[in-house]
Amino acid sequence: MDKKVELQVINITNSQAQIGAFAMLLGEVDGERQLPIIIGPAEAQATALYLKGVKTPRPLTHDLFITSLTVLGASLIRVLIYKAKDGIFYSYIYLKKDNEIIRIDARTSDAIALAVRADCPILIYESILEQECLHLSGEERTRSGQINDEGISDEEALQQAIKEENYELAARIRDQINSRNNNQ
């Protein structure tokens, strides 16, 4: 069975590739891999406000959901990103009520917004993280050594895109590197 890896929210920025969208950067807990996910403005705002400790005058949808769970005697115990296809991530939220575990399909952006409120782990299968991640280690930066038109390697371009918080570009560069490595 595929090992699960815990992630944490590192940053949320405006998407440079899609107007009106945002890029959420998740990072491997106790690791160097990072995972960019494109999310909508409502989920970006809800997550960013909560992480910054901003209290809204009325409960946001994700706050309402967590409060409803509590009132009903249930709790959110974990989020699992179980699939990635064509740049879309698929997630389950796991609830616990009494001794029963309930699995519900959810958009990843909503699942993460709930997870930060419930202070529960955000998990991903190792194979998905490895396939979709941005590598930051020196070994990964030097793996292919391909040089682009500007005279820098893809790995250097990847690192520059990450440094500039241009996660969409970083994801495209990552995909190019992965495609090239899979064809070797």
Contacts in CASP RR format, 6 or more apart in sequence:
PFRMAT RR
TARGET T0000
AUTHOR 0000-0000-0000
METHOD contacts of the structure
MODEL  1
MDKKVELQVINITNSQAQIGAFAMLLGEVDGERQLPIIIGPAEAQATALY
LKGVKTPRPLTHDLFITSLTVLGASLIRVLIYKAKDGIFYSYIYLKKDNE
IIRIDARTSDAIALAVRADCPILIYESILEQECLHLSGEERTRSGQINDE
GISDEEALQQAIKEENYELAARIRDQINSRNNNQ
2 125 0 8 1.000
2 126 0 8 1.000
2 127 0 8 1.000
3 125 0 8 1.000
3 126 0 8 1.000
4 80 0 8 1.000
4 123 0 8 1.000
4 124 0 8 1.000
4 125 0 8 1.000
4 126 0 8 1.000
5 28 0 8 1.000
5 29 0 8 1.000
5 33 0 8 1.000
5 123 0 8 1.000
5 124 0 8 1.000
5 125 0 8 1.000
5 126 0 8 1.000
5 129 0 8 1.000
6 28 0 8 1.000
6 29 0 8 1.000
6 30 0 8 1.000
6 121 0 8 1.000
6 122 0 8 1.000
6 123 0 8 1.000
7 26 0 8 1.000
7 27 0 8 1.000
7 28 0 8 1.000
7 29 0 8 1.000
7 35 0 8 1.000
7 81 0 8 1.000
7 122 0 8 1.000
7 123 0 8 1.000
7 124 0 8 1.000
7 129 0 8 1.000
8 26 0 8 1.000
8 27 0 8 1.000
8 29 0 8 1.000
8 122 0 8 1.000
9 24 0 8 1.000
9 25 0 8 1.000
9 26 0 8 1.000
9 27 0 8 1.000
9 47 0 8 1.000
9 51 0 8 1.000
9 112 0 8 1.000
9 116 0 8 1.000
9 122 0 8 1.000
10 25 0 8 1.000
10 26 0 8 1.000
10 27 0 8 1.000
10 34 0 8 1.000
11 24 0 8 1.000
11 25 0 8 1.000
11 165 0 8 1.000
12 22 0 8 1.000
12 23 0 8 1.000
12 24 0 8 1.000
12 25 0 8 1.000
12 39 0 8 1.000
12 44 0 8 1.000
12 47 0 8 1.000
12 48 0 8 1.000
12 51 0 8 1.000
13 22 0 8 1.000
13 23 0 8 1.000
13 25 0 8 1.000
13 165 0 8 1.000
13 167 0 8 1.000
14 20 0 8 1.000
14 22 0 8 1.000
14 23 0 8 1.000
15 21 0 8 1.000
15 22 0 8 1.000
15 23 0 8 1.000
15 38 0 8 1.000
15 168 0 8 1.000
16 23 0 8 1.000
16 166 0 8 1.000
16 168 0 8 1.000
16 169 0 8 1.000
17 38 0 8 1.000
17 168 0 8 1.000
17 169 0 8 1.000
18 38 0 8 1.000
18 168 0 8 1.000
20 40 0 8 1.000
20 41 0 8 1.000
21 38 0 8 1.000
21 39 0 8 1.000
21 40 0 8 1.000
21 41 0 8 1.000
22 38 0 8 1.000
22 39 0 8 1.000
22 40 0 8 1.000
22 41 0 8 1.000
22 43 0 8 1.000
22 44 0 8 1.000
23 36 0 8 1.000
23 37 0 8 1.000
23 38 0 8 1.000
23 39 0 8 1.000
23 165 0 8 1.000
23 167 0 8 1.000
23 168 0 8 1.000
24 36 0 8 1.000
24 37 0 8 1.000
24 38 0 8 1.000
24 39 0 8 1.000
24 44 0 8 1.000
24 47 0 8 1.000
24 109 0 8 1.000
24 112 0 8 1.000
25 34 0 8 1.000
25 35 0 8 1.000
25 36 0 8 1.000
25 37 0 8 1.000
25 165 0 8 1.000
25 167 0 8 1.000
26 34 0 8 1.000
26 35 0 8 1.000
26 36 0 8 1.000
26 37 0 8 1.000
26 112 0 8 1.000
26 122 0 8 1.000
27 33 0 8 1.000
27 34 0 8 1.000
27 35 0 8 1.000
28 34 0 8 1.000
28 35 0 8 1.000
28 129 0 8 1.000
28 133 0 8 1.000
32 135 0 8 1.000
32 136 0 8 1.000
32 137 0 8 1.000
33 129 0 8 1.000
33 130 0 8 1.000
33 133 0 8 1.000
33 134 0 8 1.000
33 135 0 8 1.000
33 136 0 8 1.000
34 133 0 8 1.000
34 134 0 8 1.000
34 136 0 8 1.000
34 162 0 8 1.000
35 124 0 8 1.000
35 129 0 8 1.000
35 132 0 8 1.000
35 133 0 8 1.000
35 134 0 8 1.000
36 134 0 8 1.000
36 167 0 8 1.000
36 168 0 8 1.000
36 170 0 8 1.000
36 171 0 8 1.000
37 89 0 8 1.000
37 108 0 8 1.000
37 109 0 8 1.000
37 112 0 8 1.000
38 87 0 8 1.000
38 168 0 8 1.000
39 47 0 8 1.000
39 108 0 8 1.000
39 109 0 8 1.000
39 112 0 8 1.000
40 109 0 8 1.000
42 61 0 8 1.000
43 107 0 8 1.000
43 109 0 8 1.000
43 110 0 8 1.000
43 112 0 8 1.000
43 113 0 8 1.000
44 109 0 8 1.000
46 60 0 8 1.000
46 61 0 8 1.000
46 62 0 8 1.000
46 113 0 8 1.000
47 62 0 8 1.000
47 109 0 8 1.000
47 112 0 8 1.000
47 113 0 8 1.000
47 116 0 8 1.000
49 56 0 8 1.000
49 60 0 8 1.000
50 62 0 8 1.000
50 63 0 8 1.000
50 113 0 8 1.000
50 116 0 8 1.000
50 117 0 8 1.000
51 116 0 8 1.000
56 63 0 8 1.000
59 67 0 8 1.000
62 110 0 8 1.000
62 113 0 8 1.000
62 114 0 8 1.000
62 117 0 8 1.000
63 117 0 8 1.000
65 114 0 8 1.000
66 76 0 8 1.000
66 114 0 8 1.000
66 117 0 8 1.000
66 118 0 8 1.000
69 75 0 8 1.000
69 76 0 8 1.000
69 95 0 8 1.000
69 118 0 8 1.000
72 97 0 8 1.000
73 97 0 8 1.000
74 95 0 8 1.000
74 96 0 8 1.000
74 97 0 8 1.000
74 102 0 8 1.000
75 95 0 8 1.000
75 96 0 8 1.000
75 97 0 8 1.000
75 118 0 8 1.000
76 93 0 8 1.000
76 94 0 8 1.000
76 95 0 8 1.000
76 114 0 8 1.000
76 115 0 8 1.000
76 118 0 8 1.000
76 120 0 8 1.000
77 94 0 8 1.000
77 95 0 8 1.000
77 96 0 8 1.000
77 101 0 8 1.000
77 118 0 8 1.000
77 120 0 8 1.000
78 93 0 8 1.000
78 94 0 8 1.000
78 115 0 8 1.000
78 120 0 8 1.000
78 121 0 8 1.000
78 122 0 8 1.000
78 123 0 8 1.000
79 91 0 8 1.000
79 92 0 8 1.000
79 93 0 8 1.000
79 94 0 8 1.000
79 106 0 8 1.000
79 111 0 8 1.000
79 112 0 8 1.000
79 114 0 8 1.000
79 115 0 8 1.000
79 120 0 8 1.000
79 121 0 8 1.000
79 122 0 8 1.000
79 123 0 8 1.000
80 91 0 8 1.000
80 92 0 8 1.000
80 94 0 8 1.000
80 123 0 8 1.000
80 124 0 8 1.000
80 125 0 8 1.000
81 89 0 8 1.000
81 90 0 8 1.000
81 91 0 8 1.000
81 108 0 8 1.000
81 111 0 8 1.000
81 122 0 8 1.000
81 123 0 8 1.000
81 124 0 8 1.000
81 125 0 8 1.000
81 128 0 8 1.000
82 90 0 8 1.000
82 91 0 8 1.000
82 92 0 8 1.000
82 125 0 8 1.000
82 128 0 8 1.000
83 89 0 8 1.000
83 90 0 8 1.000
83 128 0 8 1.000
84 90 0 8 1.000
84 128 0 8 1.000
84 131 0 8 1.000
84 132 0 8 1.000
87 132 0 8 1.000
89 108 0 8 1.000
89 132 0 8 1.000
90 105 0 8 1.000
90 108 0 8 1.000
91 105 0 8 1.000
91 106 0 8 1.000
91 107 0 8 1.000
91 108 0 8 1.000
91 111 0 8 1.000
91 112 0 8 1.000
92 103 0 8 1.000
92 104 0 8 1.000
92 105 0 8 1.000
92 106 0 8 1.000
92 111 0 8 1.000
93 103 0 8 1.000
93 104 0 8 1.000
93 106 0 8 1.000
93 111 0 8 1.000
93 114 0 8 1.000
93 115 0 8 1.000
94 101 0 8 1.000
94 102 0 8 1.000
94 103 0 8 1.000
94 104 0 8 1.000
95 101 0 8 1.000
95 102 0 8 1.000
95 103 0 8 1.000
95 104 0 8 1.000
96 102 0 8 1.000
106 114 0 8 1.000
111 122 0 8 1.000
112 122 0 8 1.000
115 121 0 8 1.000
115 122 0 8 1.000
131 178 0 8 1.000
132 174 0 8 1.000
133 174 0 8 1.000
134 158 0 8 1.000
134 162 0 8 1.000
134 167 0 8 1.000
134 170 0 8 1.000
134 171 0 8 1.000
134 174 0 8 1.000
135 141 0 8 1.000
135 143 0 8 1.000
135 158 0 8 1.000
135 174 0 8 1.000
136 159 0 8 1.000
136 162 0 8 1.000
140 155 0 8 1.000
141 153 0 8 1.000
141 155 0 8 1.000
141 156 0 8 1.000
141 158 0 8 1.000
141 159 0 8 1.000
142 153 0 8 1.000
142 155 0 8 1.000
143 155 0 8 1.000
143 177 0 8 1.000
143 181 0 8 1.000
144 153 0 8 1.000
144 154 0 8 1.000
144 155 0 8 1.000
144 177 0 8 1.000
144 180 0 8 1.000
144 181 0 8 1.000
145 153 0 8 1.000
145 154 0 8 1.000
145 155 0 8 1.000
146 153 0 8 1.000
146 154 0 8 1.000
146 177 0 8 1.000
146 180 0 8 1.000
147 153 0 8 1.000
148 154 0 8 1.000
148 157 0 8 1.000
150 157 0 8 1.000
152 160 0 8 1.000
154 173 0 8 1.000
154 176 0 8 1.000
154 177 0 8 1.000
155 177 0 8 1.000
157 173 0 8 1.000
158 170 0 8 1.000
158 173 0 8 1.000
158 174 0 8 1.000
158 177 0 8 1.000
161 167 0 8 1.000
161 169 0 8 1.000
161 170 0 8 1.000
161 173 0 8 1.000
162 170 0 8 1.000
END
